[in-house]
Amino acid sequence: MMSDQTNAASCAAYHSYSLSHEATCKSQCNADMSRESATLHGITAITNRHLCTGDFFKQIEKIAALHPDRIILREKDLSDEDYLKAAIVCHDICTAYKIPFSVSGRSSIAIQMSADLHLPFSRINELQKLAGQFKTIGVSIHSIDEAAAAEKAGASYLIVGHIFTTDCKPGLPPRGLSFLKEVCSAVHIPVYGIGGINLKNLSQVRAQGAKGGCMMSGVMKL
């Protein structure tokens, strides 16, 4: 549980953002959905505040209002203190919209907030120790062997990549849809593809047995 002091410090640091914007944002996003007939069902949204052209927290709320499967707060370059402040605000937004929220990598912060956790496969040993402390722990994997090991260690879901060509992995060939299908066939937990995924090719991803796909730039620039 967060202390009153920590929560107060967070609120002071982010006083410019308030959930009083909720009704306005919901109205705007509902209008956008009506015009574009699009939601983020089947999408795990991964944040990158550097891709935002406006206020980061308003963007998170806009994403949440479109009902993705989950929002993962990445923001690797933040200090633990600043990450916690951002996580508190994002968690509040996700709670308001009933969207699952995950802390990326920072297990102590996830425990402090009673939030879900997402880990890279390189921390598989930590996953085994932490599995009983979280309702949901996701793991990023890059091979069938890693997928099986992560499931055995207690992972709740997997993120598998990269599936399509993406600017995030210049020079690295994508593993492709066939690889995604193999992973989905090898495990019994939900799988999300990542890398070059958008709403147009999401159906191809799900056709391989995946529950959905992950998006970063696509959601941060909505």
C-alpha positions in Angstrom: 0.0 0.0 0.0 1.2 3.5 -0.7 1.8 5.8 2.2 -0.3 9.0 2.5 3.0 10.9 2.2 3.9 9.3 -1.1 0.4 9.7 -2.5 0.3 13.4 -1.5 3.7 14.0 -3.1 2.5 12.4 -6.3 -0.6 14.5 -6.4 1.3 17.7 -5.8 3.8 16.8 -8.5 1.1 16.2 -11.0 -1.5 18.7 -9.8 -2.0 19.9 -13.4 -3.7 16.6 -14.3 -7.1 15.7 -12.7 -9.7 13.1 -13.3 -12.2 15.9 -13.6 -11.2 15.6 -17.3 -12.8 12.2 -17.4 -16.2 13.1 -18.6 -14.8 15.4 -21.3 -12.3 12.8 -22.5 -14.9 10.0 -22.5 -17.2 12.2 -24.6 -14.5 13.0 -27.1 -13.3 9.4 -27.4 -16.8 8.1 -27.8 -17.2 10.6 -30.7 -13.9 9.4 -32.2 -15.1 5.8 -31.9 -18.3 6.6 -33.7 -16.5 8.3 -36.5 -13.8 5.6 -36.9 -15.7 2.6 -35.7 -12.6 1.6 -33.8 -11.7 0.4 -30.3 -8.6 -1.0 -28.9 -10.1 -4.4 -28.0 -7.3 -7.0 -28.4 -4.6 -4.4 -27.9 -2.1 -4.1 -25.1 -1.0 -0.5 -25.1 2.6 0.2 -24.1 3.5 3.7 -23.2 6.3 6.0 -24.5 5.7 9.6 -23.4 8.3 10.9 -25.9 5.9 10.0 -28.7 3.1 12.2 -27.3 2.5 15.6 -29.0 0.3 16.7 -26.0 -0.2 16.0 -22.3 0.9 12.4 -21.5 -1.8 11.7 -18.9 -4.5 13.0 -21.2 -3.2 10.6 -23.8 -3.3 7.7 -21.3 -6.9 8.6 -20.6 -7.8 8.8 -24.3 -6.3 5.3 -24.7 -8.1 3.9 -21.7 -11.4 5.2 -22.9 -11.0 3.1 -26.1 -10.8 -0.1 -23.9 -7.5 -1.8 -24.6 -6.9 -5.2 -22.9 -4.1 -3.6 -20.8 -1.9 -0.5 -20.4 1.8 -1.1 -19.6 3.7 1.9 -18.2 7.2 1.5 -19.8 9.1 4.8 -19.4 12.5 3.2 -18.8 14.3 6.5 -18.6 12.4 7.8 -15.5 13.9 7.6 -12.0 12.1 5.3 -9.6 10.7 8.4 -7.9 9.3 9.9 -11.1 8.1 6.6 -12.4 6.1 6.0 -9.2 4.5 9.4 -9.5 3.5 8.7 -13.1 2.4 5.2 -12.2 0.0 6.4 -9.6 -1.7 8.8 -12.0 -1.9 6.1 -14.8 -3.2 3.5 -12.4 -5.9 5.9 -11.2 -6.9 6.5 -14.9 -7.0 2.8 -15.6 -9.0 2.1 -12.5 -11.5 4.7 -13.5 -12.0 3.0 -16.9 -11.6 -0.5 -15.5 -8.6 -1.2 -17.6 -5.8 -3.6 -16.3 -2.6 -1.7 -15.6 1.0 -3.1 -15.4 4.2 -1.7 -14.1 7.1 -2.5 -16.4 10.1 -4.1 -14.7 10.0 -2.3 -11.4 8.7 -5.0 -9.1 9.1 -3.0 -5.8 6.9 -0.3 -7.2 4.3 -2.8 -8.5 4.2 -4.3 -5.0 3.9 -0.9 -3.4 1.0 0.0 -5.6 -0.7 -3.4 -5.7 -0.4 -3.3 -9.5 0.3 -6.0 -12.0 3.9 -6.5 -13.2 5.5 -7.1 -16.6 9.0 -8.5 -16.8 11.6 -9.4 -19.5 12.5 -13.1 -19.8 16.0 -12.3 -18.5 14.4 -12.0 -15.1 12.8 -15.4 -15.1 14.4 -16.3 -11.8 12.7 -13.3 -10.2 9.4 -14.3 -11.8 9.5 -17.6 -9.9 10.0 -15.8 -6.6 7.3 -13.1 -7.3 4.6 -15.2 -8.9 2.7 -15.6 -5.6 2.7 -11.9 -4.9 0.8 -10.8 -8.0 -2.5 -11.5 -9.6 -0.9 -11.0 -13.1 2.7 -11.1 -14.3 3.4 -10.8 -18.0 6.7 -11.8 -19.6 8.3 -10.8 -22.9 9.8 -13.7 -24.8 11.7 -14.3 -28.1 11.7 -18.1 -28.5 9.5 -21.2 -28.0 11.8 -22.4 -25.2 11.5 -19.1 -23.4 7.7 -19.2 -23.8 7.5 -22.7 -22.2 9.9 -21.7 -19.4 7.9 -18.5 -18.6 4.7 -20.4 -18.5 6.2 -23.0 -16.1 7.6 -20.2 -13.9 4.1 -18.7 -13.4 3.7 -16.1 -16.2 0.0 -15.0 -16.7 0.5 -14.0 -20.3 3.3 -13.6 -22.9 4.4 -10.8 -25.2 6.1 -12.3 -28.3 8.1 -10.5 -30.9 8.9 -9.0 -33.1 6.3 -10.2 -35.6 6.4 -7.6 -38.4 9.1 -5.2 -39.5 9.3 -2.3 -37.1 11.3 0.9 -36.8 12.0 -0.1 -33.2 14.2 -3.0 -34.4 16.1 -1.6 -37.4 18.1 -4.2 -39.3 16.5 -7.1 -37.5 14.3 -9.4 -39.6 10.9 -10.1 -38.1 10.2 -13.5 -36.7 6.9 -13.6 -38.5 3.4 -15.0 -38.1 4.5 -18.6 -38.3 6.7 -18.1 -35.3 3.8 -16.5 -33.4 1.6 -19.5 -34.3 4.3 -21.9 -33.0 4.4 -20.0 -29.7 0.7 -20.0 -29.3 0.5 -23.7 -29.9 3.3 -24.4 -27.3 1.6 -22.7 -24.3 -1.7 -22.5 -22.6 -1.7 -18.9 -21.5 -2.7 -15.8 -23.5 -0.1 -14.6 -26.1 0.2 -11.1 -27.5 2.3 -10.3 -30.5 4.5 -7.2 -30.7 6.4 -5.4 -33.4 4.8 -3.6 -36.3 1.3 -4.4 -35.2 -1.6 -2.1 -35.9 -5.4 -2.3 -36.1 -5.2 -3.3 -39.8 -3.1 -6.4 -39.3 -4.4 -7.3 -35.8 -6.7 -9.9 -37.4 -3.7 -11.7 -38.9 -2.1 -11.8 -35.5 -5.2 -13.2 -33.8 -5.6 -15.8 -36.6 -2.4 -17.4 -35.3 -4.0 -18.1 -32.0 -2.8 -15.0 -30.2 -5.2 -13.1 -27.9 -4.1 -9.8 -29.5 -1.2 -7.6 -30.2 0.8 -4.7 -28.6 1.0 -1.2 -29.9 3.2 1.7 -28.8 3.5 4.5 -31.4 0.0 3.7 -32.7 -1.6 4.4 -29.4 0.6 7.2 -28.2 -0.2 9.2 -31.4 -4.0 8.6 -31.4 
